[in-house]
């Protein structure tokens, strides 16, 4: 266990030191506790706050998706959330003053993503949150610390499970989804459930410091960048607060469900879209469980 963790930390430190691409892992996945209670497993959500004119963001995203996520598989859920200054669509836009960005015209911003960016004081990109657990006085965590936080939280036993049951009508592009929860531990407090849509593998412009030309300007405008797990918006509550699903106490075996309908815009690739859900404590804001399922 310790050797695996130290290897992973070494990789993430390399990511912080520079923007070179990091090769995939060559070690065994980190060992985590076995499932407990109705075969429910602890899943962790990493929110990667990014923007298409953030040149350092691609290195963070590559490390998260190509190095960290393979260690945990579907127990790690990733959302790429475009928010803040670097996510603004900007044709024309100059950076630096003697050169122009090409067509950074796609607007990946969402009301919920912007709300979270402001509420949790993310401030910088790349930056992120891991299950919205505070580290010291801050929810925001630098990319070099994501792997450590994921591994620590993954060791915890789950308190509840989430099951998502989507039904998608290709002709009308309507998504109907039911989210069910079941507690495997006694829980105290108020908890909300949030459902959102993510779209994977969107090819679009991105400023990328991965390749540094030998002469200025020292950046690459990449029109074919693969944007991963892009948060497209909230299903229940436009601002991303969700709705209450546990009020006060919940004994072991408590169940509840919520059903929603959502129209998938024609510009989105339905084959790459997923429903992402998470339950969080409304007082601490900490996410206690997350889940993801493709819509078709």
Helices and strands as residue ranges (DSSP letters): H 2-17, E 44-50, H 57-62, I 63-68, H 69-72, G 73-75, E 76-82, G 85-87, H 111-119, E 127-130, G 143-145, H 146-154, E 160-169, E 174-183, E 187-188, E 191-199, E 202-208, E 220-227, E 230-234, E 243-246, E 249-250, E 255-263, G 270-272, E 273-281, E 287-294
